[in-house]
Amino acid sequence: MNPVVGIDVSKEESEGFIFLERNKSLGKSFRFLHTFDGIQSLISRLQEVESLTERRPVIVLNRQDIIIWGL
């Protein structure tokens, strides 16, 4: 299974959660603002996941019960 990063998108900030594999999370959920620094922190986490697993994570976005797959 590829690692998965789930992101719950809201107006000013989003919340993410990372699964390295099924039922194995990487820490707790995290929040990031929709600013340059916030997006940079998200990119750093994505790079960390790729480094740990040697696989690019699948990103799942969720906004008000709308799920977007395959980014």
C-alpha positions in Angstrom: 0.0 0.0 0.0 1.2 3.5 -0.8 1.4 6.0 2.0 -1.7 8.2 2.2 -2.0 11.9 3.3 -5.6 12.9 4.0 -6.3 16.6 4.0 -9.5 18.2 5.3 -9.7 21.6 3.6 -11.3 24.5 5.2 -11.3 28.3 4.6 -8.2 29.6 6.3 -6.4 26.4 7.4 -6.4 22.7 6.7 -5.9 19.6 8.8 -3.9 16.6 7.6 -3.2 13.1 8.8 -0.6 10.7 7.4 -0.7 6.9 7.1 2.5 5.2 6.2 0.6 2.0 5.6 -2.7 0.5 6.6 -3.4 1.1 10.3 0.1 2.7 10.8 0.0 6.5 11.2 2.8 8.9 11.4 2.1 10.9 14.6 -0.9 12.9 15.2 -2.9 15.1 12.9 -1.4 18.4 11.9 -2.7 21.8 10.8 -1.3 24.2 8.3 -2.4 27.7 7.1 -3.0 28.6 3.5 0.0 30.8 3.4 3.4 30.3 1.8 4.9 29.1 5.1 2.0 26.8 5.7 2.2 25.2 2.3 6.0 24.9 2.8 5.4 22.9 6.0 3.0 20.6 4.1 5.6 20.0 1.4 8.2 19.2 4.1 5.9 16.6 5.5 5.2 15.1 2.1 9.0 14.9 1.5 9.4 13.2 4.9 6.8 10.6 4.0 8.5 9.9 0.6 11.9 9.6 2.3 10.6 7.2 5.0 8.6 4.9 2.6 10.5 5.4 -0.7 7.1 6.0 -2.3 5.2 9.1 -3.2 2.1 9.5 -1.0 -1.4 9.5 -2.4 -3.1 12.7 -1.3 -6.8 12.7 -0.6 -8.6 16.0 -0.2 -11.9 16.3 1.6 -14.0 19.5 1.7 -17.5 19.4 3.3 -18.0 15.7 2.5 -16.7 16.0 -1.1 -13.8 13.6 -1.6 -11.3 14.2 -4.4 -9.0 11.3 -5.3 -5.8 10.9 -7.2 -3.8 14.1 -6.8 
